[in-house]
Amino acid sequence: MSGGRHPILVVGGGPVGLTVANLLAARGVSVVLVERNRSTSDEAKAISLDDESLRTLQQAGLADAVMDIVVPGTGTRYFDRKGRPLFHAGGPQPYRHGFPFKNQFAQPELERVLLDALRARPEADVRLGTELVAVDGTSARLRSGDASTTLATEWVLGCDGGRSTVRELCGIGMAGTSHDQLWMVVDTTGDHHDERYGMHYGRPDRPTVIVPGRAGRCRYEFRLRAGEGTKGPAEFATIRRLLEPYRRITEDQIERSANYTFNAVTADRWRDGRRLLLGDAAHMMPPFAGQGLNSGIRDAANVAWKIAEVWHGRASAGLLDTYEPERRPHASAMVRYSRWLGEVVMTTGRRRALVRDAAIRTLLAVPPGRRYLTHMRFRPDAVHSGGLVLDTHELTGTLLPQPRVLIAPELRPGLLDTVLGEGFALLGVDTPEPAWASLDAAGWGALSLPIRRVDVVLGDRLPRCAEGRLAVADADGRLEGALASAAGGFVLVKPDRYVAAVIRPGGAAQIADRLRAFDRCKEAV
């Protein structure tokens, strides 16, 4: 362990726990991950990774390995009450974050990739077949079989799902709604579907979701009617009957099947001292938006860099106070959005389905309405309205895109994040040299938080490195569109790639003072 500090305890070895553990270990933080099961899951639960999640995995050096197991998708196609195509939602911009917008995968394969990567990191200690039974301050009691051990830890991250032990030990409740709609999920092999997009059929007599995967895998989900089953294992006779319009099925072609209901709930609070909740431990949502896992990975991206800065002694523990204000609003919006999709897109009401289809076709008839639907502008954007938000510029709080850039001095194109590094980045957007020179006088040189300085050259001009700075220029036409509104000033980008501030001439000292509130370890929790 670095500097004699205790490790971070990650509870839960699902995709969220494995992701945050990899992110921490990649930043040189000692991690102990415990998972009560003796192996990773053999059930395909989550099925969709979006471009933001792949960008997060890029930070841990895992994007290429994960891309090997996904279907680079093109979005979702929606069908009306009679099974006719309505529109294809492909996201706002192809490769806006450097990766395909929506990607189908099998969860057991993802967990194996993440677990193998974590085990290869010297900073990580992976303990399968081990569960958390008690936590008191910075001490956690673990049990493996009949043996109990006590672990001294700096922070405990609860990534242990909807029935979270960490949340229960902290006495944190959840608020929201539980739905009694019964759905059947069937993960199949030997399937003929080769579409690179999910299909949502809004037929009120049988709402259906079909998501093709790699190597002949395909997920089917059906809304069940009264008397067609109960929560728990699905009956093969019902599976065969519902799949009959699409394919023939044998029992050995079923990887997983279950009848399930869902929740739309959020934890009352996400932090209890040195214990934090992530993923389903903090929020659970209906499956229709494919955002349950992606929301958990956003949590991991938000928490990991903050834990790392505090653990390494470069930031105060108060930095973790910004986690919930930054993540809760968007996670709650995603819960509501997912519930809305279930109520409207997957309705069983014939009149509601008729109104829905008419409204969509009306929107599709005009360009703004068509863009609203096909670019998925109805999906909540992840924006930080609280937390580490240091000014009110239109870019502040938004996720910076990841275009391809020309990187000086070689001028080879690459993804922006490879230049930004793992810490803060201060982008000078066509910023004059005197403004750069004034930063140290404004207090920026005295900050302990690592901040990489990067010149961003707009227009068709060559980037040139200055002393102590990197330099990039636009390679695909998107960098200028993302940063033009900040031309002449600076953009402060957090390690999770959200914009903390846009700094205008004369405002550098004020932003440095606000950032200094989180600098160094000044207080105990």
C-alpha positions in Angstrom: 0.0 0.0 0.0 1.2 3.5 -0.9 2.3 5.6 2.0 1.0 3.1 4.6 -2.6 4.0 3.8 -5.3 1.4 4.2 -7.0 0.0 1.1 -10.4 0.9 -0.3 -13.0 -1.9 0.3 -15.3 -2.5 -2.7 -18.3 -4.7 -1.8 -19.8 -6.5 -4.7 -18.2 -8.1 -7.7 -20.7 -7.2 -10.4 -19.9 -4.9 -13.3 -20.1 -1.7 -11.2 -17.9 -3.0 -8.4 -15.4 -4.4 -10.9 -15.4 -1.1 -12.8 -14.7 1.1 -9.8 -12.1 -1.3 -8.5 -10.3 -1.3 -11.9 -10.5 2.5 -12.0 -9.0 2.9 -8.5 -6.2 0.4 -9.1 -5.4 2.1 -12.4 -4.8 5.2 -10.3 -2.5 3.5 -8.0 -5.0 3.0 -5.1 -4.9 -0.2 -3.1 -8.2 -2.0 -3.4 -9.8 -5.1 -1.7 -12.9 -6.4 -3.6 -15.1 -8.9 -1.9 -18.0 -10.8 -3.5 -20.1 -13.3 -1.6 -20.4 -15.6 -4.6 -17.4 -17.9 -5.5 -17.4 -16.8 -9.2 -18.7 -14.1 -11.4 -22.3 -14.2 -12.6 -23.3 -16.8 -15.2 -26.5 -15.0 -15.9 -27.0 -12.3 -18.5 -28.7 -9.5 -16.7 -27.6 -6.1 -18.1 -27.2 -6.1 -21.9 -26.3 -2.6 -23.1 -23.2 -0.4 -22.7 -23.4 3.1 -24.0 -20.6 5.3 -25.3 -20.2 7.1 -21.9 -19.5 3.7 -20.2 -17.0 2.7 -22.8 -15.2 6.0 -22.3 -15.0 5.3 -18.6 -13.5 1.9 -19.2 -11.0 3.6 -21.5 -9.7 5.4 -18.4 -8.9 2.0 -16.9 -7.3 0.8 -20.1 -10.1 -1.7 -20.8 -12.0 -0.3 -23.8 -10.2 -2.4 -26.3 -10.8 -5.6 -24.3 -14.5 -4.8 -23.9 -15.0 -3.9 -27.5 -13.9 -7.4 -28.3 -17.1 -8.8 -26.6 -19.7 -6.2 -27.6 -21.8 -5.6 -30.7 -21.1 -2.0 -31.8 -24.7 -1.0 -32.0 -26.7 1.7 -33.7 -29.4 2.4 -31.2 -33.0 1.3 -30.8 -35.8 1.0 -33.4 -39.3 1.6 -32.1 -42.4 -0.1 -33.6 -46.1 1.0 -33.3 -49.1 -0.7 -32.0 -49.4 -2.8 -35.2 -45.7 -3.8 -35.4 -44.9 -1.2 -38.0 -41.6 0.8 -37.8 -42.0 4.3 -36.2 -38.4 5.6 -35.9 -34.8 4.7 -35.2 -33.2 6.4 -32.2 -29.5 6.5 -32.9 -28.3 9.1 -30.5 -27.3 12.7 -31.0 -24.0 12.2 -32.9 -22.0 9.1 -34.0 -18.9 8.5 -31.9 -19.5 11.7 -29.9 -17.5 10.1 -27.0 -15.2 8.1 -29.1 -17.2 4.9 -29.1 -20.5 3.6 -30.6 -23.6 5.0 -29.0 -25.1 1.8 -27.8 -23.5 -1.6 -27.6 -25.0 -5.0 -26.8 -23.1 -7.5 -24.7 -23.4 -10.6 -22.4 -22.9 -9.7 -18.8 -21.0 -12.9 -17.9 -18.4 -12.1 -20.6 -18.1 -8.5 -19.4 -17.6 -9.6 -15.8 -14.9 -12.1 -16.8 -13.0 -9.4 -18.8 -13.2 -6.9 -15.8 -12.3 -9.6 -13.3 -9.3 -10.8 -15.3 -8.0 -7.2 -15.6 -8.5 -6.6 -11.9 -6.6 -9.7 -10.9 -3.7 -8.7 -13.1 -3.3 -5.4 -11.2 -0.8 -5.5 -8.2 -2.9 -2.9 -6.3 -5.9 -5.2 -6.2 -6.8 -8.0 -3.8 -9.8 -10.0 -5.1 -11.7 -12.2 -2.5 -14.5 -14.3 -4.0 -16.7 -16.3 -1.6 -16.3 -13.5 0.9 -19.0 -11.3 2.4 -19.2 -8.1 4.5 -21.0 -8.8 7.8 -20.3 -5.6 9.8 -18.7 -2.2 9.4 -17.7 0.3 12.0 -15.9 3.5 11.1 -12.9 2.4 9.1 -13.1 -1.3 10.2 -14.9 -3.9 8.3 -15.6 -7.5 9.3 -15.5 -10.0 6.5 -16.6 -13.7 6.5 -15.4 -16.5 4.1 -16.9 -19.8 5.0 -16.5 -20.3 8.7 -13.6 -17.8 9.0 -14.0 -14.2 9.9 -11.4 -11.4 9.5 -11.2 -7.7 10.2 -10.0 -5.3 7.6 -8.8 -1.8 8.2 -10.0 0.3 5.3 -10.1 4.0 4.2 -13.5 3.9 2.5 -16.2 1.3 1.8 -17.9 1.4 -1.6 -21.3 -0.5 -1.6 -21.7 -1.9 -5.1 -23.6 -4.9 -3.9 -26.9 -4.4 -5.7 -30.5 -3.8 -4.9 -30.4 -5.9 -1.7 -27.2 -4.1 -0.6 -25.6 -5.2 2.7 -23.7 -1.9 2.9 -27.0 0.1 2.6 -28.6 -2.1 5.2 -25.7 -1.8 7.7 -25.9 2.0 7.2 -29.6 2.0 7.9 -30.4 3.8 4.7 -33.8 3.3 3.2 -35.1 3.6 -0.4 -38.0 5.6 -1.7 -40.0 5.1 -4.9 -42.4 2.6 -6.4 -42.4 -1.1 -6.9 -44.3 -2.3 -10.0 -46.3 -5.5 -10.3 -46.2 -5.7 -14.1 -44.8 -9.2 -14.8 -42.3 -9.6 -17.6 -40.5 -12.6 -19.0 -36.9 -12.4 -20.1 -35.3 -15.1 -22.2 -31.6 -15.1 -23.3 -31.3 -17.5 -26.2 -28.6 -18.9 -28.5 -28.7 -20.1 -32.1 -30.7 -17.1 -33.1 -31.1 -15.7 -36.6 -31.4 -12.0 -35.7 -28.4 -10.0 -37.0 -29.6 -6.4 -36.4 -27.2 -4.1 -34.6 -30.0 -2.4 -32.8 -32.6 -3.2 -30.2 -36.2 -3.5 -31.2 -39.1 -2.2 -29.0 -42.5 -3.4 -30.2 -45.3 -1.2 -28.7 -48.2 -3.6 -29.4 -50.6 -3.2 -26.5 -51.6 -6.8 -26.7 -48.0 -8.0 -26.2 -45.3 -5.4 -25.6 -42.0 -7.0 -26.7 -38.3 -6.2 -26.6 -35.8 -8.0 -28.8 -32.0 -7.3 -28.5 -29.7 -9.3 -30.8 -26.2 -10.0 -29.5 -22.9 -11.6 -30.7 -22.5 -15.2 -32.1 -26.2 -15.9 -32.4 -27.3 -14.7 -28.9 -30.5 -12.8 -28.6 -32.6 -11.5 -25.7 -36.4 -11.5 -25.8 -38.6 -9.8 -23.2 -42.4 -10.1 -23.2 -45.0 -8.4 -21.0 -47.0 -11.3 -19.5 -50.8 -11.3 -19.1 -52.7 -12.4 -16.1 -52.4 -16.1 -15.6 -49.4 -16.6 -17.8 -46.9 -17.0 -15.0 -45.6 -15.9 -11.6 -42.4 -14.2 -10.5 -39.5 -16.6 -10.6 -38.5 -19.3 -13.2 -40.2 -19.1 -16.5 -42.0 -22.2 -17.9 -40.6 -23.6 -21.1 -44.1 -24.1 -22.6 -44.7 -20.4 -22.2 -41.3 -19.5 -23.6 -41.9 -21.7 -26.7 -45.3 -20.2 -27.3 -44.2 -16.6 -27.0 -41.1 -17.2 -29.2 -43.0 -19.0 -31.9 -43.7 -15.9 -34.1 -39.9 -15.3 -34.1 -38.1 -18.6 -34.0 -38.2 -22.2 -32.9 -36.5 -22.9 -29.5 -35.2 -25.9 -27.7 -34.4 -26.0 -24.0 -30.7 -26.3 -24.6 -30.8 -22.9 -26.5 -31.9 -21.0 -23.4 -29.1 -19.5 -21.4 -31.3 -17.8 -18.9 -35.0 -17.2 -18.4 -37.1 -15.7 -15.6 -40.3 -13.9 -14.9 -39.6 -10.6 -13.1 -41.1 -7.3 -11.8 -39.1 -4.1 -11.4 -38.5 -1.2 -9.0 -38.1 2.5 -9.6 -36.4 3.6 -6.4 -33.6 5.7 -5.1 -31.7 5.5 -1.8 -32.5 8.2 0.8 -28.9 9.2 0.9 -25.7 7.8 -0.9 -23.1 8.5 1.8 -22.8 7.5 5.4 -19.4 8.8 6.7 -16.8 6.8 4.8 -19.3 4.5 3.2 -20.7 5.3 -0.3 -23.4 3.6 -2.3 -23.1 3.0 -6.1 -25.2 1.4 -8.8 -28.3 -0.6 -7.8 -27.4 -0.1 -4.1 -28.1 3.6 -4.7 -30.8 3.5 -7.4 -32.9 0.9 -9.3 -34.8 1.6 -12.5 -37.0 -0.3 -15.0 -35.0 -2.0 -17.8 -36.7 -0.2 -20.7 -34.0 2.5 -21.2 -31.0 0.1 -20.8 -29.6 2.6 -18.3 -29.3 0.6 -15.0 -25.8 -0.5 -15.5 -24.7 2.6 -17.3 -25.9 4.7 -14.4 -23.9 2.6 -12.1 -20.8 3.1 -14.3 -21.4 6.8 -14.2 -21.3 6.5 -10.4 -18.0 4.6 -10.6 -16.5 7.2 -12.8 -17.5 10.0 -10.5 -16.3 8.3 -7.3 -13.1 6.7 -8.4 -11.1 9.8 -9.2 -12.2 11.6 -6.0 -11.3 8.6 -3.8 -7.9 8.5 -5.6 -7.2 12.1 -5.0 -8.1 11.9 -1.3 -6.3 8.6 -0.8 -3.1 10.0 -2.3 -3.4 13.1 -0.1 -3.9 15.6 -2.8 -7.5 16.5 -1.9 -9.6 16.9 1.2 -12.2 14.3 2.1 -14.8 17.0 1.5 -14.4 16.3 -2.2 -16.5 13.2 -1.7 -19.4 15.5 -0.6 -19.8 16.4 -4.3 -20.6 12.8 -5.3 -24.3 12.8 -4.5 -25.1 16.3 -5.7 -23.5 15.6 -9.0 -25.0 12.1 -9.6 -28.4 12.0 -7.8 -30.3 14.4 -10.1 -29.4 12.5 -13.3 -29.9 9.1 -11.7 -33.3 10.1 -10.5 -34.2 11.6 -13.9 -33.2 8.2 -15.4 -35.4 6.4 -13.0 -38.4 8.6 -14.1 -37.4 8.3 -17.8 -37.2 4.5 -17.6 -40.6 4.3 -15.9 -42.1 6.6 -18.5 -40.8 4.4 -21.3 -42.6 1.5 -19.7 -45.8 3.3 -19.2 -46.0 4.9 -22.7 -43.8 2.9 -25.1 -44.7 -0.4 -23.5 -48.3 0.4 -22.7 -51.1 -2.2 -22.7 -53.7 0.5 -23.1 -55.0 0.5 -26.7 -56.2 4.1 -26.6 -52.9 5.3 -25.1 -51.0 3.3 -27.8 -53.1 5.0 -30.5 -52.4 8.5 -29.1 -48.7 7.6 -28.7 -48.4 6.6 -32.3 -50.3 9.6 -33.6 -48.1 11.9 -31.5 -44.9 10.3 -32.8 -46.0 10.5 -36.4 -46.9 14.2 -35.9 -43.4 14.9 -34.6 -41.7 12.9 -37.4 -43.5 15.1 -39.9 -41.3 18.2 -39.1 -37.5 18.3 -38.9 -37.3 19.5 -35.3 -39.6 16.8 -34.1 -37.8 14.2 -36.2 -34.4 15.3 -34.6 -36.0 15.2 -31.2 -36.9 11.5 -31.6 -34.0 10.2 -33.7 -31.3 12.0 -31.7 -32.9 10.8 -28.4 -33.3 14.3 -27.1 -36.1 13.0 -24.9 -33.5 11.1 -22.8 -32.1 13.1 -19.8 -28.6 14.4 -20.4 -26.0 13.8 -17.6 -25.3 17.3 -16.4 -23.8 18.4 -13.0 -25.9 21.1 -11.5 -24.3 20.9 -8.1 -21.1 19.6 -6.5 -17.8 20.7 -8.1 -19.4 23.3 -10.4 -17.4 26.5 -10.2 -19.2 28.9 -12.6 -22.4 29.4 -14.7 -21.1 29.1 -18.3 -23.2 27.0 -20.6 -20.5 24.4 -20.9 -20.0 24.1 -17.1 -21.5 20.8 -15.7 -21.7 19.2 -19.1 -19.7 16.1 -20.3 -17.0 17.2 -22.7 -17.2 15.2 -25.9 -14.2 13.1 -27.0 -13.5 14.0 -30.6 -10.4 12.9 -32.5 -7.6 15.5 -32.3 -4.2 16.2 -33.9 -1.6 15.8 -31.2 1.5 17.9 -31.3 4.3 17.5 -32.2 3.8 14.3 -34.3 0.4 15.6 -35.5 -1.0 12.1 -35.4 -4.8 11.9 -34.7 -5.9 10.4 -31.5 -8.8 10.5 -29.0 -8.9 13.6 -26.8 -8.8 11.7 -23.5 -5.4 10.3 -24.3 -4.1 13.9 -24.1 -6.1 14.9 -21.0 -4.6 12.3 -18.8 -6.1 10.9 -15.5 -6.2 14.2 -13.5 -7.7 17.6 -14.1 -7.0 19.3 -17.5 -6.9 23.0 -18.1 -7.7 23.7 -21.8 -6.6 27.0 -23.2 -9.0 27.5 -26.1 -7.1 29.8 -28.5 -5.9 31.5 -25.3 -3.3 34.2 -25.6 0.1 33.7 -24.0 -0.3 36.4 -21.4 -3.3 34.6 -20.0 -1.3 31.4 -19.6 1.5 33.4 -18.0 -0.9 34.9 -15.4 -2.1 31.6 -14.0 0.7 31.1 -11.5 0.2 34.6 -10.1 -3.5 33.7 -9.8 -2.7 30.8 -7.5 -2.9 27.9 -9.9 0.7 26.8 -9.4 0.2 26.3 -5.7 -2.6 23.7 -6.0 -1.8 20.1 -5.1 -4.4 18.7 -7.4 -2.6 17.6 -10.6 -3.7 19.8 -13.5 -2.5 19.2 -17.0 -2.3 22.2 -19.3 -3.3 21.8 -22.9 -3.4 24.4 -25.7 -6.5 23.9 -28.0 -6.0 25.4 -31.4 -9.2 26.2 -33.3 -9.5 26.6 -37.1 -7.2 24.9 -39.6 -4.0 25.7 -37.8 -1.1 23.6 -36.5 -0.9 23.0 -32.8 2.5 23.8 -31.2 3.7 22.7 -27.8 4.8 25.4 -25.4 6.9 24.7 -22.3 4.9 22.8 -19.7 1.9 22.4 -22.0 0.6 19.9 -24.6 -1.2 21.0 -27.7 -4.0 19.7 -29.9 -6.0 20.8 -32.9 -9.3 19.6 -34.4 -9.1 16.4 -36.5 -12.7 15.6 -37.2 -14.5 18.9 -37.1 -16.0 18.4 -33.6 -13.5 19.9 -31.3 -14.3 23.4 -32.4 -18.0 22.9 -32.1 -17.5 21.7 -28.5 -15.3 24.5 -27.3 -15.9 27.5 -29.6 -18.0 29.2 -26.9 -15.0 29.3 -24.6 -12.6 30.8 -27.2 -10.0 33.1 -25.6 -10.4 31.6 -22.2 -9.8 28.3 -20.3 -11.9 25.2 -19.7 -11.3 23.3 -16.5 -12.1 19.6 -17.1 -12.5 17.2 -14.2 -11.0 13.7 -14.3 -14.4 12.2 -15.2 -14.4 14.6 -18.2 -17.2 16.9 -16.9 -16.5 20.6 -17.2 -15.9 22.2 -13.8 -15.5 25.8 -15.0 -15.0 28.1 -18.0 -12.6 30.8 -17.0 -12.6 34.2 -18.7 -9.7 36.7 -18.6 -9.5 38.1 -15.1 -11.4 35.2 -13.5 -8.5 32.7 -12.9 -7.9 33.7 -9.3 -11.5 33.4 -8.3 -11.8 29.9 -9.8 -8.5 28.9 -8.2 -9.9 30.0 -4.8 -13.0 27.9 -5.3 -11.0 24.9 -6.3 -8.7 25.3 -3.3 -11.6 24.4 -1.1 -11.1 20.8 -2.2 -7.3 20.9 -2.3 -5.1 18.8 0.0 -6.3 16.8 3.0 -7.5 19.4 5.5 -10.1 17.7 7.5 -11.1 14.3 8.8 -14.4 12.7 8.2 
